[in-house]
Amino acid sequence: MLSAISAPTISLIYPLKTQFPAKKLVPNCLKISALSSNDDKEGNLEYTPWLIVGLGNPGNKYHGTRHNVGFEMIDKISKKEGIVLNTIQSKALIGIGSIGEVPILLAKPQAYMNYSGESVGPLAAYYKVPLRHILLVCTLAAFLMLHKQDGTGPKATKGVYDEMSLPNGVLRIQPKGGHGHHNGVKSVTGHLDGQKVFPRLCIGIGNPPGTMDMKAFLLQKFSLTERKQIDAALEQGVEVVRSLVLSGFNDKITRFNLDQKYKYHKV
């Protein structure tokens, strides 16, 4: 059952219960309307919802590791904005709420990162979220399987993902991009009919030292110094997400990216 709460100028449609026993009871209309005081009919504004998805893997094995910072970003937004993640839909843990007057759907796919698209595609279709309002949050670490020079088999080569070299705790937000051989992003793109024009918030986790295996690096937890950098980045991430949702890509976002680029090079 859905219930409506009315205020003098804003009406918000939201689920009455905090948990849904069946999929049919999950609302597929995320909508907030604001009425102008001058003309209640002509001044009716509808805000397009946002789907914000963090990439990661479920399970304690991945908790607190470099691999799952995308999940941590969703948890931070959930806490700051009071959006409870309490429903399973399309193989994802989701929460419905708002930032300001804009409706928000937070999601943490539970089918493992390489299959994230199996959640993102259906959720975007069900809640009628346009591509430009699907924000993907992922860490910047990936490797490309290339053939060895002798042609005997593949080898892992780091540094092929465009932004992988971002230092630990550095953020970058972009309106679009390729998958950069990132399997999670590749899965999402595949379930959005190959479309790439959706925003992504990238979180730098640095590079593995020396010849360390990439998979081992991703499953490591952060050092105390690195953890402080990531925690600070998550706080900054909430602010830039708020800015994007409320104002879109503007000069403030451009300035944010520039500040992040030189955040460890203060003069």
Salt bridges, closest charged atoms under 4 A:
GLU46 OE2 - LYS31 NZ 3.17
GLU72 OE1 - ARG227 NH2 2.58
ASP75 OD1 - LYS108 NZ 2.88
GLU81 OE2 - ARG242 NE 2.40
GLU118 OE1 - LYS91 NZ 2.70
GLU226 OE1 - ARG66 NH2 2.80
ASP231 OD1 - ARG227 NH2 3.02
GLU235 OE2 - LYS76 NZ 3.31
GLU235 OE1 - LYS80 NZ 3.27
GLU239 OE2 - ARG242 NH1 2.56
ASP259 OD1 - ARG255 NE 3.23
